[in-house]
Amino acid sequence: MHIPGLDARKLLVFLNFKDQALKANTGLDLIKAKRLLSNYQHPSVSETLQPYEAAVYVLTN
């Protein structure tokens, strides 16, 4: 699938299949990452995923 404007960029996909919050320990600095997609209207701003949350980030250099 080609998404215009995403050439040569990396995507980070988070998926939480549990019914409780989950801390994602990526070791990456997500401060500059842009959230591209989420299934929550008000997603968390940290690396903690809400129950059954899915999120896709565009990573910047």
mmCIF file of the N, C-alpha and C atoms, coordinates in Angstrom:
data_MODEL
# 
_entry.id   MODEL 
# 
loop_
_atom_site.group_PDB 
_atom_site.id 
_atom_site.type_symbol 
_atom_site.label_atom_id 
_atom_site.label_alt_id 
_atom_site.label_comp_id 
_atom_site.label_asym_id 
_atom_site.label_entity_id 
_atom_site.label_seq_id 
_atom_site.pdbx_PDB_ins_code 
_atom_site.Cartn_x 
_atom_site.Cartn_y 
_atom_site.Cartn_z 
_atom_site.occupancy 
_atom_site.B_iso_or_equiv 
_atom_site.pdbx_formal_charge 
_atom_site.auth_seq_id 
_atom_site.auth_comp_id 
_atom_site.auth_asym_id 
_atom_site.auth_atom_id 
_atom_site.pdbx_PDB_model_num 
ATOM 1   N N  . MET A 1 1  ? 0.842   -1.170 0.000  1.00 0.00 ? 1  MET A N  1 
ATOM 2   C CA . MET A 1 1  ? 0.000   0.000  0.000  1.00 0.00 ? 1  MET A CA 1 
ATOM 3   C C  . MET A 1 1  ? 0.886   1.232  0.000  1.00 0.00 ? 1  MET A C  1 
ATOM 4   N N  . HIS A 1 2  ? 0.626   2.164  -0.863 1.00 0.00 ? 2  HIS A N  1 
ATOM 5   C CA . HIS A 1 2  ? 1.396   3.400  -0.942 1.00 0.00 ? 2  HIS A CA 1 
ATOM 6   C C  . HIS A 1 2  ? 0.609   4.530  -0.293 1.00 0.00 ? 2  HIS A C  1 
ATOM 7   N N  . ILE A 1 3  ? 1.246   5.205  0.655  1.00 0.00 ? 3  ILE A N  1 
ATOM 8   C CA . ILE A 1 3  ? 0.630   6.364  1.299  1.00 0.00 ? 3  ILE A CA 1 
ATOM 9   C C  . ILE A 1 3  ? 1.438   7.579  0.884  1.00 0.00 ? 3  ILE A C  1 
ATOM 10  N N  . PRO A 1 4  ? 0.839   8.525  0.142  1.00 0.00 ? 4  PRO A N  1 
ATOM 11  C CA . PRO A 1 4  ? 1.575   9.709  -0.304 1.00 0.00 ? 4  PRO A CA 1 
ATOM 12  C C  . PRO A 1 4  ? 2.211   10.446 0.876  1.00 0.00 ? 4  PRO A C  1 
ATOM 13  N N  . GLY A 1 5  ? 3.447   10.859 0.697  1.00 0.00 ? 5  GLY A N  1 
ATOM 14  C CA . GLY A 1 5  ? 4.160   11.610 1.726  1.00 0.00 ? 5  GLY A CA 1 
ATOM 15  C C  . GLY A 1 5  ? 4.899   10.742 2.726  1.00 0.00 ? 5  GLY A C  1 
ATOM 16  N N  . LEU A 1 6  ? 4.768   9.421  2.636  1.00 0.00 ? 6  LEU A N  1 
ATOM 17  C CA . LEU A 1 6  ? 5.442   8.543  3.591  1.00 0.00 ? 6  LEU A CA 1 
ATOM 18  C C  . LEU A 1 6  ? 6.628   7.816  2.987  1.00 0.00 ? 6  LEU A C  1 
ATOM 19  N N  . ASP A 1 7  ? 7.044   8.197  1.802  1.00 0.00 ? 7  ASP A N  1 
ATOM 20  C CA . ASP A 1 7  ? 8.192   7.550  1.175  1.00 0.00 ? 7  ASP A CA 1 
ATOM 21  C C  . ASP A 1 7  ? 9.417   7.682  2.072  1.00 0.00 ? 7  ASP A C  1 
ATOM 22  N N  . ALA A 1 8  ? 10.126  6.592  2.264  1.00 0.00 ? 8  ALA A N  1 
ATOM 23  C CA . ALA A 1 8  ? 11.382  6.550  3.023  1.00 0.00 ? 8  ALA A CA 1 
ATOM 24  C C  . ALA A 1 8  ? 11.205  6.932  4.496  1.00 0.00 ? 8  ALA A C  1 
ATOM 25  N N  . ARG A 1 9  ? 10.009  6.793  5.030  1.00 0.00 ? 9  ARG A N  1 
ATOM 26  C CA . ARG A 1 9  ? 9.792   7.018  6.458  1.00 0.00 ? 9  ARG A CA 1 
ATOM 27  C C  . ARG A 1 9  ? 9.420   5.693  7.101  1.00 0.00 ? 9  ARG A C  1 
ATOM 28  N N  . LYS A 1 10 ? 9.579   5.642  8.399  1.00 0.00 ? 10 LYS A N  1 
ATOM 29  C CA . LYS A 1 10 ? 9.280   4.419  9.129  1.00 0.00 ? 10 LYS A CA 1 
ATOM 30  C C  . LYS A 1 10 ? 8.009   4.585  9.943  1.00 0.00 ? 10 LYS A C  1 
ATOM 31  N N  . LEU A 1 11 ? 7.238   3.524  10.006 1.00 0.00 ? 11 LEU A N  1 
ATOM 32  C CA . LEU A 1 11 ? 6.027   3.494  10.807 1.00 0.00 ? 11 LEU A CA 1 
ATOM 33  C C  . LEU A 1 11 ? 6.250   2.577  12.002 1.00 0.00 ? 11 LEU A C  1 
ATOM 34  N N  . LEU A 1 12 ? 5.672   2.952  13.130 1.00 0.00 ? 12 LEU A N  1 
ATOM 35  C CA . LEU A 1 12 ? 5.715   2.127  14.326 1.00 0.00 ? 12 LEU A CA 1 
ATOM 36  C C  . LEU A 1 12 ? 4.273   1.783  14.668 1.00 0.00 ? 12 LEU A C  1 
ATOM 37  N N  . VAL A 1 13 ? 3.978   0.507  14.783 1.00 0.00 ? 13 VAL A N  1 
ATOM 38  C CA . VAL A 1 13 ? 2.619   0.045  15.049 1.00 0.00 ? 13 VAL A CA 1 
ATOM 39  C C  . VAL A 1 13 ? 2.549   -0.545 16.450 1.00 0.00 ? 13 VAL A C  1 
ATOM 40  N N  . PHE A 1 14 ? 1.628   -0.041 17.256 1.00 0.00 ? 14 PHE A N  1 
ATOM 41  C CA . PHE A 1 14 ? 1.369   -0.558 18.595 1.00 0.00 ? 14 PHE A CA 1 
ATOM 42  C C  . PHE A 1 14 ? 0.022   -1.267 18.583 1.00 0.00 ? 14 PHE A C  1 
ATOM 43  N N  . LEU A 1 15 ? -0.032  -2.454 19.164 1.00 0.00 ? 15 LEU A N  1 
ATOM 44  C CA . LEU A 1 15 ? -1.287  -3.191 19.296 1.00 0.00 ? 15 LEU A CA 1 
ATOM 45  C C  . LEU A 1 15 ? -1.362  -3.777 20.700 1.00 0.00 ? 15 LEU A C  1 
ATOM 46  N N  . ASN A 1 16 ? -2.424  -3.471 21.410 1.00 0.00 ? 16 ASN A N  1 
ATOM 47  C CA . ASN A 1 16 ? -2.640  -4.037 22.736 1.00 0.00 ? 16 ASN A CA 1 
ATOM 48  C C  . ASN A 1 16 ? -3.875  -4.928 22.665 1.00 0.00 ? 16 ASN A C  1 
ATOM 49  N N  . PHE A 1 17 ? -3.687  -6.218 22.774 1.00 0.00 ? 17 PHE A N  1 
ATOM 50  C CA . PHE A 1 17 ? -4.782  -7.182 22.702 1.00 0.00 ? 17 PHE A CA 1 
ATOM 51  C C  . PHE A 1 17 ? -5.319  -7.565 24.082 1.00 0.00 ? 17 PHE A C  1 
ATOM 52  N N  . LYS A 1 18 ? -4.904  -6.847 25.099 1.00 0.00 ? 18 LYS A N  1 
ATOM 53  C CA . LYS A 1 18 ? -5.323  -7.164 26.473 1.00 0.00 ? 18 LYS A CA 1 
ATOM 54  C C  . LYS A 1 18 ? -6.434  -6.224 26.946 1.00 0.00 ? 18 LYS A C  1 
ATOM 55  N N  . ASP A 1 19 ? -7.148  -6.658 27.993 1.00 0.00 ? 19 ASP A N  1 
ATOM 56  C CA . ASP A 1 19 ? -8.239  -5.855 28.547 1.00 0.00 ? 19 ASP A CA 1 
ATOM 57  C C  . ASP A 1 19 ? -7.769  -4.909 29.648 1.00 0.00 ? 19 ASP A C  1 
ATOM 58  N N  . GLN A 1 20 ? -6.468  -4.673 29.701 1.00 0.00 ? 20 GLN A N  1 
ATOM 59  C CA . GLN A 1 20 ? -5.892  -3.741 30.672 1.00 0.00 ? 20 GLN A CA 1 
ATOM 60  C C  . GLN A 1 20 ? -4.808  -2.917 29.990 1.00 0.00 ? 20 GLN A C  1 
ATOM 61  N N  . ALA A 1 21 ? -4.470  -1.791 30.602 1.00 0.00 ? 21 ALA A N  1 
ATOM 62  C CA . ALA A 1 21 ? -3.434  -0.919 30.034 1.00 0.00 ? 21 ALA A CA 1 
ATOM 63  C C  . ALA A 1 21 ? -2.106  -1.660 29.974 1.00 0.00 ? 21 ALA A C  1 
ATOM 64  N N  . LEU A 1 22 ? -1.285  -1.286 29.006 1.00 0.00 ? 22 LEU A N  1 
ATOM 65  C CA . LEU A 1 22 ? -0.005  -1.958 28.776 1.00 0.00 ? 22 LEU A CA 1 
ATOM 66  C C  . LEU A 1 22 ? 1.058   -0.924 28.441 1.00 0.00 ? 22 LEU A C  1 
ATOM 67  N N  . LYS A 1 23 ? 2.193   -0.996 29.121 1.00 0.00 ? 23 LYS A N  1 
ATOM 68  C CA . LYS A 1 23 ? 3.324   -0.106 28.851 1.00 0.00 ? 23 LYS A CA 1 
ATOM 69  C C  . LYS A 1 23 ? 4.168   -0.695 27.733 1.00 0.00 ? 23 LYS A C  1 
ATOM 70  N N  . ALA A 1 24 ? 4.390   0.088  26.694 1.00 0.00 ? 24 ALA A N  1 
ATOM 71  C CA . ALA A 1 24 ? 5.224   -0.337 25.570 1.00 0.00 ? 24 ALA A CA 1 
ATOM 72  C C  . ALA A 1 24 ? 6.620   0.233  25.776 1.00 0.00 ? 24 ALA A C  1 
ATOM 73  N N  . ASN A 1 25 ? 7.593   -0.619 25.950 1.00 0.00 ? 25 ASN A N  1 
ATOM 74  C CA . ASN A 1 25 ? 8.975   -0.196 26.164 1.00 0.00 ? 25 ASN A CA 1 
ATOM 75  C C  . ASN A 1 25 ? 9.732   -0.320 24.843 1.00 0.00 ? 25 ASN A C  1 
ATOM 76  N N  . THR A 1 26 ? 9.729   0.748  24.057 1.00 0.00 ? 26 THR A N  1 
ATOM 77  C CA . THR A 1 26 ? 10.354  0.699  22.739 1.00 0.00 ? 26 THR A CA 1 
ATOM 78  C C  . THR A 1 26 ? 11.807  1.125  22.760 1.00 0.00 ? 26 THR A C  1 
ATOM 79  N N  . GLY A 1 27 ? 12.176  1.966  23.709 1.00 0.00 ? 27 GLY A N  1 
ATOM 80  C CA . GLY A 1 27 ? 13.519  2.519  23.718 1.00 0.00 ? 27 GLY A CA 1 
ATOM 81  C C  . GLY A 1 27 ? 13.673  3.651  22.712 1.00 0.00 ? 27 GLY A C  1 
ATOM 82  N N  . LEU A 1 28 ? 12.573  4.020  22.065 1.00 0.00 ? 28 LEU A N  1 
ATOM 83  C CA . LEU A 1 28 ? 12.598  5.102  21.074 1.00 0.00 ? 28 LEU A CA 1 
ATOM 84  C C  . LEU A 1 28 ? 12.060  6.390  21.682 1.00 0.00 ? 28 LEU A C  1 
ATOM 85  N N  . ASP A 1 29 ? 12.524  7.512  21.178 1.00 0.00 ? 29 ASP A N  1 
ATOM 86  C CA . ASP A 1 29 ? 12.004  8.816  21.590 1.00 0.00 ? 29 ASP A CA 1 
ATOM 87  C C  . ASP A 1 29 ? 10.798  9.141  20.708 1.00 0.00 ? 29 ASP A C  1 
ATOM 88  N N  . LEU A 1 30 ? 9.607   9.042  21.277 1.00 0.00 ? 30 LEU A N  1 
ATOM 89  C CA . LEU A 1 30 ? 8.381   9.260  20.505 1.00 0.00 ? 30 LEU A CA 1 
ATOM 90  C C  . LEU A 1 30 ? 7.855   10.687 20.600 1.00 0.00 ? 30 LEU A C  1 
ATOM 91  N N  . ILE A 1 31 ? 8.638   11.578 21.201 1.00 0.00 ? 31 ILE A N  1 
ATOM 92  C CA . ILE A 1 31 ? 8.215   12.968 21.349 1.00 0.00 ? 31 ILE A CA 1 
ATOM 93  C C  . ILE A 1 31 ? 7.934   13.598 19.984 1.00 0.00 ? 31 ILE A C  1 
ATOM 94  N N  . LYS A 1 32 ? 8.784   13.332 19.004 1.00 0.00 ? 32 LYS A N  1 
ATOM 95  C CA . LYS A 1 32 ? 8.617   13.924 17.680 1.00 0.00 ? 32 LYS A CA 1 
ATOM 96  C C  . LYS A 1 32 ? 7.775   13.063 16.736 1.00 0.00 ? 32 LYS A C  1 
ATOM 97  N N  . ALA A 1 33 ? 7.402   11.874 17.175 1.00 0.00 ? 33 ALA A N  1 
ATOM 98  C CA . ALA A 1 33 ? 6.602   10.991 16.321 1.00 0.00 ? 33 ALA A CA 1 
ATOM 99  C C  . ALA A 1 33 ? 5.188   11.555 16.177 1.00 0.00 ? 33 ALA A C  1 
ATOM 100 N N  . LYS A 1 34 ? 4.625   11.355 15.010 1.00 0.00 ? 34 LYS A N  1 
ATOM 101 C CA . LYS A 1 34 ? 3.275   11.847 14.741 1.00 0.00 ? 34 LYS A CA 1 
ATOM 102 C C  . LYS A 1 34 ? 2.325   10.656 14.709 1.00 0.00 ? 34 LYS A C  1 
ATOM 103 N N  . ARG A 1 35 ? 1.255   10.754 15.473 1.00 0.00 ? 35 ARG A N  1 
ATOM 104 C CA . ARG A 1 35 ? 0.254   9.682  15.480 1.00 0.00 ? 35 ARG A CA 1 
ATOM 105 C C  . ARG A 1 35 ? -0.547  9.777  14.187 1.00 0.00 ? 35 ARG A C  1 
ATOM 106 N N  . LEU A 1 36 ? -0.508  8.717  13.416 1.00 0.00 ? 36 LEU A N  1 
ATOM 107 C CA . LEU A 1 36 ? -1.183  8.670  12.125 1.00 0.00 ? 36 LEU A CA 1 
ATOM 108 C C  . LEU A 1 36 ? -2.584  8.088  12.255 1.00 0.00 ? 36 LEU A C  1 
ATOM 109 N N  . LEU A 1 37 ? -2.739  7.110  13.144 1.00 0.00 ? 37 LEU A N  1 
ATOM 110 C CA . LEU A 1 37 ? -4.005  6.396  13.253 1.00 0.00 ? 37 LEU A CA 1 
ATOM 111 C C  . LEU A 1 37 ? -4.149  5.820  14.651 1.00 0.00 ? 37 LEU A C  1 
ATOM 112 N N  . SER A 1 38 ? -5.362  5.839  15.175 1.00 0.00 ? 38 SER A N  1 
ATOM 113 C CA . SER A 1 38 ? -5.647  5.239  16.476 1.00 0.00 ? 38 SER A CA 1 
ATOM 114 C C  . SER A 1 38 ? -7.118  4.869  16.532 1.00 0.00 ? 38 SER A C  1 
ATOM 115 N N  . ASN A 1 39 ? -7.449  3.868  17.332 1.00 0.00 ? 39 ASN A N  1 
ATOM 116 C CA . ASN A 1 39 ? -8.845  3.501  17.493 1.00 0.00 ? 39 ASN A CA 1 
ATOM 117 C C  . ASN A 1 39 ? -9.480  4.160  18.710 1.00 0.00 ? 39 ASN A C  1 
ATOM 118 N N  . TYR A 1 40 ? -8.755  5.025  19.395 1.00 0.00 ? 40 TYR A N  1 
ATOM 119 C CA . TYR A 1 40 ? -9.291  5.795  20.510 1.00 0.00 ? 40 TYR A CA 1 
ATOM 120 C C  . TYR A 1 40 ? -9.417  7.259  20.082 1.00 0.00 ? 40 TYR A C  1 
ATOM 121 N N  . GLN A 1 41 ? -10.529 7.886  20.456 1.00 0.00 ? 41 GLN A N  1 
ATOM 122 C CA . GLN A 1 41 ? -10.717 9.292  20.105 1.00 0.00 ? 41 GLN A CA 1 
ATOM 123 C C  . GLN A 1 41 ? -9.709  10.175 20.837 1.00 0.00 ? 41 GLN A C  1 
ATOM 124 N N  . HIS A 1 42 ? -9.410  9.829  22.089 1.00 0.00 ? 42 HIS A N  1 
ATOM 125 C CA . HIS A 1 42 ? -8.436  10.568 22.894 1.00 0.00 ? 42 HIS A CA 1 
ATOM 126 C C  . HIS A 1 42 ? -7.356  9.593  23.340 1.00 0.00 ? 42 HIS A C  1 
ATOM 127 N N  . PRO A 1 43 ? -6.425  9.276  22.453 1.00 0.00 ? 43 PRO A N  1 
ATOM 128 C CA . PRO A 1 43 ? -5.387  8.301  22.796 1.00 0.00 ? 43 PRO A CA 1 
ATOM 129 C C  . PRO A 1 43 ? -4.432  8.839  23.851 1.00 0.00 ? 43 PRO A C  1 
ATOM 130 N N  . SER A 1 44 ? -3.766  7.936  24.531 1.00 0.00 ? 44 SER A N  1 
ATOM 131 C CA . SER A 1 44 ? -2.783  8.334  25.531 1.00 0.00 ? 44 SER A CA 1 
ATOM 132 C C  . SER A 1 44 ? -1.603  9.011  24.840 1.00 0.00 ? 44 SER A C  1 
ATOM 133 N N  . VAL A 1 45 ? -0.927  9.868  25.569 1.00 0.00 ? 45 VAL A N  1 
ATOM 134 C CA . VAL A 1 45 ? 0.216   10.594 24.999 1.00 0.00 ? 45 VAL A CA 1 
ATOM 135 C C  . VAL A 1 45 ? 1.539   9.966  25.410 1.00 0.00 ? 45 VAL A C  1 
ATOM 136 N N  . SER A 1 46 ? 1.479   8.922  26.196 1.00 0.00 ? 46 SER A N  1 
ATOM 137 C CA . SER A 1 46 ? 2.698   8.234  26.606 1.00 0.00 ? 46 SER A CA 1 
ATOM 138 C C  . SER A 1 46 ? 2.797   6.917  25.853 1.00 0.00 ? 46 SER A C  1 
ATOM 139 N N  . GLU A 1 47 ? 3.726   6.086  26.256 1.00 0.00 ? 47 GLU A N  1 
ATOM 140 C CA . GLU A 1 47 ? 3.877   4.775  25.634 1.00 0.00 ? 47 GLU A CA 1 
ATOM 141 C C  . GLU A 1 47 ? 2.971   3.740  26.300 1.00 0.00 ? 47 GLU A C  1 
ATOM 142 N N  . THR A 1 48 ? 2.012   4.180  27.107 1.00 0.00 ? 48 THR A N  1 
ATOM 143 C CA . THR A 1 48 ? 1.060   3.273  27.727 1.00 0.00 ? 48 THR A CA 1 
ATOM 144 C C  . THR A 1 48 ? -0.165  3.168  26.839 1.00 0.00 ? 48 THR A C  1 
ATOM 145 N N  . LEU A 1 49 ? -0.468  1.956  26.427 1.00 0.00 ? 49 LEU A N  1 
ATOM 146 C CA . LEU A 1 49 ? -1.622  1.722  25.561 1.00 0.00 ? 49 LEU A CA 1 
ATOM 147 C C  . LEU A 1 49 ? -2.835  1.377  26.402 1.00 0.00 ? 49 LEU A C  1 
ATOM 148 N N  . GLN A 1 50 ? -3.965  1.928  26.038 1.00 0.00 ? 50 GLN A N  1 
ATOM 149 C CA . GLN A 1 50 ? -5.216  1.626  26.709 1.00 0.00 ? 50 GLN A CA 1 
ATOM 150 C C  . GLN A 1 50 ? -5.686  0.235  26.286 1.00 0.00 ? 50 GLN A C  1 
ATOM 151 N N  . PRO A 1 51 ? -6.642  -0.354 27.024 1.00 0.00 ? 51 PRO A N  1 
ATOM 152 C CA . PRO A 1 51 ? -7.126  -1.684 26.643 1.00 0.00 ? 51 PRO A CA 1 
ATOM 153 C C  . PRO A 1 51 ? -7.584  -1.723 25.186 1.00 0.00 ? 51 PRO A C  1 
ATOM 154 N N  . TYR A 1 52 ? -7.107  -2.711 24.462 1.00 0.00 ? 52 TYR A N  1 
ATOM 155 C CA . TYR A 1 52 ? -7.449  -2.947 23.053 1.00 0.00 ? 52 TYR A CA 1 
ATOM 156 C C  . TYR A 1 52 ? -7.100  -1.776 22.136 1.00 0.00 ? 52 TYR A C  1 
ATOM 157 N N  . GLU A 1 53 ? -6.137  -0.972 22.538 1.00 0.00 ? 53 GLU A N  1 
ATOM 158 C CA . GLU A 1 53 ? -5.744  0.173  21.707 1.00 0.00 ? 53 GLU A CA 1 
ATOM 159 C C  . GLU A 1 53 ? -4.805  -0.263 20.585 1.00 0.00 ? 53 GLU A C  1 
ATOM 160 N N  . ALA A 1 54 ? -5.012  0.343  19.448 1.00 0.00 ? 54 ALA A N  1 
ATOM 161 C CA . ALA A 1 54 ? -4.116  0.192  18.297 1.00 0.00 ? 54 ALA A CA 1 
ATOM 162 C C  . ALA A 1 54 ? -3.702  1.593  17.876 1.00 0.00 ? 54 ALA A C  1 
ATOM 163 N N  . ALA A 1 55 ? -2.417  1.774  17.602 1.00 0.00 ? 55 ALA A N  1 
ATOM 164 C CA . ALA A 1 55 ? -1.922  3.088  17.201 1.00 0.00 ? 55 ALA A CA 1 
ATOM 165 C C  . ALA A 1 55 ? -0.787  2.924  16.216 1.00 0.00 ? 55 ALA A C  1 
ATOM 166 N N  . VAL A 1 56 ? -0.748  3.831  15.241 1.00 0.00 ? 56 VAL A N  1 
ATOM 167 C CA . VAL A 1 56 ? 0.303   3.843  14.242 1.00 0.00 ? 56 VAL A CA 1 
ATOM 168 C C  . VAL A 1 56 ? 0.974   5.208  14.297 1.00 0.00 ? 56 VAL A C  1 
ATOM 169 N N  . TYR A 1 57 ? 2.290   5.218  14.408 1.00 0.00 ? 57 TYR A N  1 
ATOM 170 C CA . TYR A 1 57 ? 3.072   6.451  14.458 1.00 0.00 ? 57 TYR A CA 1 
ATOM 171 C C  . TYR A 1 57 ? 3.974   6.539  13.233 1.00 0.00 ? 57 TYR A C  1 
ATOM 172 N N  . VAL A 1 58 ? 4.203   7.761  12.775 1.00 0.00 ? 58 VAL A N  1 
ATOM 173 C CA . VAL A 1 58 ? 5.217   8.039  11.756 1.00 0.00 ? 58 VAL A CA 1 
ATOM 174 C C  . VAL A 1 58 ? 6.440   8.528  12.524 1.00 0.00 ? 58 VAL A C  1 
ATOM 175 N N  . LEU A 1 59 ? 7.564   7.844  12.343 1.00 0.00 ? 59 LEU A N  1 
ATOM 176 C CA . LEU A 1 59 ? 8.801   8.225  13.033 1.00 0.00 ? 59 LEU A CA 1 
ATOM 177 C C  . LEU A 1 59 ? 9.559   9.240  12.189 1.00 0.00 ? 59 LEU A C  1 
ATOM 178 N N  . THR A 1 60 ? 10.109  10.224 12.878 1.00 0.00 ? 60 THR A N  1 
ATOM 179 C CA . THR A 1 60 ? 10.924  11.228 12.193 1.00 0.00 ? 60 THR A CA 1 
ATOM 180 C C  . THR A 1 60 ? 12.368  11.041 12.621 1.00 0.00 ? 60 THR A C  1 
ATOM 181 N N  . ASN A 1 61 ? 13.275  11.583 11.835 1.00 0.00 ? 61 ASN A N  1 
ATOM 182 C CA . ASN A 1 61 ? 14.708  11.449 12.134 1.00 0.00 ? 61 ASN A CA 1 
ATOM 183 C C  . ASN A 1 61 ? 15.149  12.410 13.187 1.00 0.00 ? 61 ASN A C  1 
# 
